[in-house]
């Protein structure tokens, strides 16, 4: 492992993304998401995901959809008083999601509820907890579904059909926001990529080979097998719902039967449509305290609510001023950018 200062970290990411062909302004915008993932301990969406991202952008069709790098504006194709349907114009969803949130934040001031669908995007919205956090900072609730290229086999199937299809929920509090940000598969595609690069075994029963047998071999899972849903049929059900909302509803791809780009559907709303924000947050803080003070199992020192641990890691990382990263990976990134 090697220490990388936060200043150097940001520069490395920006410079690397520029090697994929992005101008500086877009590279900085995309890099912020990778940077936030890395300093929050979400390494599946940090430095280890950069090479996959570059390949998805530069190798046409490698993730089922061509990515465009140009100045063509992102377009709202349909709008109602409470909704936005946005055409990402084949841009990476990192950029489309940022624009969509800007538009939704403006709209929710008067509408109080906004439903947003993104289509014609890929390869990734990145670390979605980062977008949820922005909503909570404005005292808004954020509910989001995403789909992606086929990397997961539904429960009972041995065929790659759906993506890791994460579900993300952000809820404002008086202190640390509640951010549930989880894949509907047992591990993320980023974790699979990192395990493959680092030659590490996958967690037990998180992936299968082509015959449906569990495997811990990352190469087997990546090349011929598939990831599996968490919780068996329950996780598989949530994965399927993600395909319906992020895919069918937005006009994006579904499995291999419906073509298109990756899709995102999110709802942004103001909790004061039900009750004053102070009362809402007070009850949330009471619930958090009850959870954290509940009787713990033997060996458990602390119970975390969703998003708390990542928040703490981020604060500690900022205080230290550096991250610890795989030395070989950092060297590989520097070689790519000519440093």
VOGU-3710 file (C-alpha; in Angstrom, 3 decimals, decimal comma):
1> xxxxxxxxxx> 0,000/0,000/0,000  1,063/3,578/-0,641  -0,101/6,899/0,778  -1,574/9,367/-1,692  -2,381/12,917/-0,579  -5,901/14,093/-1,282  -4,563/16,810/-3,568  -2,600/14,258/-5,583  -5,577/11,897/-5,567  -7,864/14,435/-7,196
11> xxxxxxxxxx> -5,207/15,347/-9,766  -4,560/11,693/-10,637  -8,243/11,054/-11,261  -8,780/14,203/-13,342  -5,670/13,535/-15,438  -6,646/9,908/-15,977  -10,162/10,747/-17,130  -8,718/13,220/-19,606  -6,816/10,328/-21,225  -10,220/8,930/-22,207
21> xxxxxxxxxx> -10,755/12,071/-24,301  -12,714/14,291/-21,921  -12,037/18,040/-21,771  -10,868/19,372/-18,415  -14,264/20,700/-17,309  -16,017/17,361/-17,854  -13,068/15,428/-16,432  -13,253/17,462/-13,219  -16,997/16,880/-12,969  -16,675/13,109/-13,467
31> xxxxxxxxxx> -13,618/12,916/-11,207  -15,470/14,360/-8,238  -17,609/11,239/-8,031  -14,614/8,876/-8,161  -12,817/11,036/-5,588  -15,758/11,039/-3,167  -16,106/7,269/-3,467  -12,427/6,741/-2,719  -12,257/9,004/0,340  -15,481/7,482/1,683
41> xxxxxxxxxx> -14,037/3,987/1,595  -16,245/2,940/-1,343  -13,268/1,630/-3,297  -15,475/-0,348/-5,659  -16,294/3,014/-7,260  -12,957/4,749/-6,719  -9,481/4,365/-8,225  -9,977/0,674/-8,946  -12,844/1,471/-11,301  -10,979/3,961/-13,493
51> xxxxxxxxxx> -9,620/1,519/-16,073  -13,018/-0,136/-16,483  -14,578/3,300/-16,976  -12,017/4,284/-19,601  -12,555/1,042/-21,505  -16,322/1,521/-21,390  -15,895/4,980/-22,916  -13,192/4,297/-25,495  -14,043/0,759/-26,682  -17,309/1,139/-28,538
61> xxxxxxxxxx> -20,041/-1,200/-27,402  -17,918/-2,783/-24,676  -20,674/-2,143/-22,166  -23,580/-2,578/-24,528  -23,838/1,098/-25,461  -21,570/3,618/-27,206  -20,526/6,662/-25,178  -20,217/10,088/-26,820  -17,750/12,781/-25,815  -18,983/16,017/-27,335
71> xxxxxxxxxx> -20,640/19,332/-26,533  -24,140/18,209/-27,497  -26,433/19,379/-24,679  -28,389/17,005/-22,481  -32,082/17,414/-23,368  -35,334/17,357/-21,405  -37,607/15,471/-23,799  -40,756/15,637/-21,689  -41,695/17,740/-18,666  -44,761/18,021/-16,449
81> xxxxxxxxxx> -45,247/20,051/-13,264  -43,810/17,122/-11,279  -41,561/15,220/-13,688  -38,583/15,369/-16,042  -37,692/12,844/-18,744  -34,092/13,434/-19,784  -32,180/12,236/-22,848  -28,527/11,868/-21,908  -27,454/11,960/-25,566  -25,134/8,968/-25,099
91> xxxxxxxxxx> -23,073/10,744/-22,441  -21,711/9,068/-19,335  -24,362/9,097/-16,625  -21,908/10,834/-14,264  -22,549/13,992/-16,280  -26,229/13,355/-16,967  -27,025/12,700/-13,305  -25,353/15,957/-12,262  -27,422/17,930/-14,758  -30,597/16,054/-13,801
101> xxxxxxxxxx> -30,120/16,879/-10,130  -29,549/20,559/-10,921  -32,830/20,664/-12,841  -34,662/18,663/-10,176  -33,386/20,893/-7,356  -34,733/23,950/-9,175  -38,072/22,289/-9,878  -38,693/20,828/-6,415  -38,733/24,312/-4,860  -42,219/24,855/-6,252
111> xxxxxxxxxx> -43,417/21,317/-7,011  -42,160/19,740/-3,724  -42,059/16,381/-5,555  -40,105/15,565/-8,733  -39,893/12,257/-10,604  -36,934/12,023/-12,968  -36,127/9,444/-15,634  -32,788/9,293/-17,476  -32,193/7,358/-20,686  -29,517/7,162/-23,377
121> xxxxxxxxxx> -26,754/7,113/-20,756  -23,908/4,798/-19,789  -21,706/3,447/-18,436  -22,431/4,428/-14,851  -23,921/6,947/-12,442  -20,913/6,079/-10,279  -21,069/6,357/-6,509  -24,786/7,059/-6,160  -24,502/7,810/-2,446  -22,712/11,005/-3,503
131> xxxxxxxxxx> -25,826/12,173/-5,354  -28,072/11,176/-2,449  -25,920/13,185/-0,046  -26,421/16,321/-2,159  -30,179/15,895/-1,826  -30,051/15,429/1,950  -27,978/18,596/2,271  -31,002/20,412/0,861  -33,353/18,675/3,335  -34,780/16,505/0,568
141> xxxxxxxxxx> -35,477/12,776/0,428  -33,912/10,885/-2,485  -35,092/7,508/-3,837  -33,192/6,064/-6,794  -33,086/2,950/-8,988  -30,464/2,196/-11,658  -29,885/-0,551/-14,167  -26,727/-1,488/-16,030  -25,200/-4,060/-18,355  -25,791/-7,760/-17,665
151> xxxxxxxxxx> -23,437/-9,007/-14,988  -25,940/-10,781/-12,705  -27,937/-13,974/-13,024  -31,452/-13,791/-11,541  -32,296/-16,266/-8,787  -32,613/-19,751/-10,290  -30,908/-18,779/-13,568  -27,327/-19,336/-14,755  -27,535/-16,618/-17,420  -26,205/-13,091/-17,041
161> xxxxxxxxxx> -29,254/-10,966/-17,572  -29,334/-7,854/-15,384  -26,877/-5,427/-13,874  -26,064/-5,024/-10,197  -29,027/-2,594/-10,277  -28,420/-0,558/-7,111  -31,073/1,017/-4,923  -30,147/4,261/-3,185  -32,119/6,183/-0,556  -31,067/9,409/1,138
171> xxxxxxxxxx> -32,845/10,903/4,171  -31,818/14,170/5,870  -31,069/14,305/9,590  -29,724/16,860/12,052  -26,306/15,274/11,844  -25,039/12,423/9,636  -27,466/11,803/6,745  -29,014/8,382/6,277  -27,749/7,005/2,961  -28,678/3,470/1,956
181> xxxxxxxxxx> -26,659/2,733/-1,183  -26,590/-0,928/-2,124  -26,348/-3,199/-5,107  -29,033/-5,827/-5,471  -26,227/-8,343/-6,062  -24,146/-9,730/-3,193  -21,115/-7,771/-4,392  -20,758/-4,902/-6,837  -19,198/-5,100/-10,287  -16,483/-2,806/-8,919
191> xxxxxxxxxx> -15,655/-5,303/-6,198  -15,436/-8,017/-8,840  -13,077/-5,840/-10,918  -10,871/-5,100/-7,906  -10,718/-8,775/-6,919  -9,785/-9,710/-10,468  -7,011/-7,110/-10,608  -5,644/-7,959/-7,169  -5,891/-11,733/-7,763  -8,061/-12,139/-4,672
201> xxxxxxxxxx> -10,818/-14,637/-4,009  -14,418/-13,441/-4,130  -16,608/-13,736/-1,034  -18,224/-17,178/-0,780  -21,463/-17,693/-2,714  -21,320/-14,274/-4,387  -20,741/-15,543/-7,923  -21,346/-18,595/-10,106  -19,607/-20,226/-13,042  -21,257/-20,987/-16,393
211> xxxxxxxxxx> -22,911/-24,107/-14,964  -24,344/-22,341/-11,948  -21,842/-23,646/-9,414  -20,566/-21,156/-6,855  -17,072/-19,862/-7,575  -14,647/-17,571/-5,759  -12,505/-17,158/-8,887  -12,941/-13,575/-10,105  -11,724/-14,410/-13,625  -14,283/-17,191/-13,975
221> xxxxxxxxxx> -17,065/-14,952/-12,693  -16,074/-12,111/-15,025  -15,434/-14,085/-18,209  -18,023/-16,845/-18,166  -20,042/-16,750/-14,965  -22,183/-14,186/-13,184  -22,781/-12,425/-9,901  -25,816/-13,462/-7,873  -28,486/-11,451/-6,036  -28,309/-10,963/-2,297
231> xxxxxxxxxx> -31,033/-12,716/-0,328  -31,940/-15,207/-3,040  -35,356/-14,592/-4,568  -35,885/-11,412/-2,531  -32,816/-9,650/-3,907  -33,622/-11,008/-7,337  -37,097/-9,486/-7,058  -35,647/-6,080/-6,198  -33,234/-6,432/-9,118  -36,144/-7,117/-11,477
241> xxxxxxxxxx> -38,075/-4,104/-10,147  -34,982/-2,003/-10,838  -35,092/-3,151/-14,456  -38,746/-2,147/-14,680  -38,280/1,333/-13,163  -34,829/2,289/-14,458  -35,294/0,390/-17,710  -38,885/0,081/-18,924  -40,160/3,302/-17,365  -37,351/5,498/-18,724
251> xxxxxxxxxx> -37,063/3,853/-22,139  -33,693/2,226/-21,419  -32,497/-1,325/-21,987  -33,893/-4,344/-20,136  -31,706/-7,427/-20,022  -30,933/-8,341/-23,620  -34,492/-8,311/-24,910  -35,000/-4,531/-24,954  -32,100/-2,514/-26,421  -30,933/0,887/-25,257
261> xxxxxxxxxx> -28,644/2,638/-22,844  -28,406/2,358/-19,091  -31,300/3,890/-17,168  -31,932/5,791/-13,956  -35,160/6,691/-12,205  -35,193/8,834/-9,092  -37,719/10,636/-6,929  -36,832/13,804/-5,068  -39,254/15,204/-2,531  -39,610/17,643/0,305
271> xxxxxxxxxx> -40,615/15,929/3,585  -42,444/19,069/4,704  -45,353/18,055/2,466  -46,194/15,792/5,418  -44,849/17,588/8,497  -42,377/20,271/9,630  -38,751/19,360/8,956  -37,827/19,903/12,621  -40,357/17,323/13,803  -39,297/14,878/11,097
281> xxxxxxxxxx> -35,603/15,156/11,962  -36,277/14,959/15,697  -38,033/11,609/15,261  -35,242/10,363/13,029  -32,602/11,276/15,620  -34,647/9,492/18,284  -34,820/6,375/16,102  -31,075/6,511/15,389  -30,294/6,786/19,093  -32,541/3,818/19,855
291> xxxxxxxxxx> -30,814/1,731/17,191  -27,310/2,582/18,336  -28,142/2,028/22,006  -29,925/-1,269/21,437  -28,594/-4,397/23,113  -25,722/-5,758/21,052  -24,690/-9,277/20,202  -21,526/-10,585/21,797  -18,490/-9,174/20,003  -20,375/-6,247/18,412
301> xxxxxxxxxx> -18,948/-2,910/19,546  -21,139/-0,563/17,539  -24,212/-0,682/15,323  -24,141/1,646/12,325  -27,149/3,021/10,466  -26,997/3,194/6,649  -24,349/5,641/5,459  -22,852/6,307/8,889  -19,689/4,286/8,438  -18,901/5,804/5,021
311> xxxxxxxxxx> -19,462/9,272/6,473  -17,056/8,589/9,337  -14,435/7,177/6,962  -14,747/10,295/4,787  -14,291/12,649/7,742  -11,295/10,701/9,029  -9,737/10,640/5,557  -10,128/14,400/5,150  -8,598/14,935/8,583  -5,608/12,713/7,724
321> xxxxxxxxxx> -5,207/14,325/4,318  -4,382/11,113/2,475  -5,675/7,709/1,414  -3,912/4,369/1,333  -4,077/2,791/-2,110  -2,695/-0,235/-3,890  0,807/0,754/-4,999  0,656/-1,229/-8,234  -2,661/0,419/-9,160  -1,326/3,920/-8,499
331> xxxxxxxxx> 1,772/3,130/-10,579  -0,438/1,861/-13,403  -2,541/5,061/-13,312  0,592/7,228/-13,396  1,931/5,272/-16,365  -1,362/5,810/-18,194  -1,183/9,580/-17,730  2,568/9,753/-18,381  3,746/10,648/-14,879
//
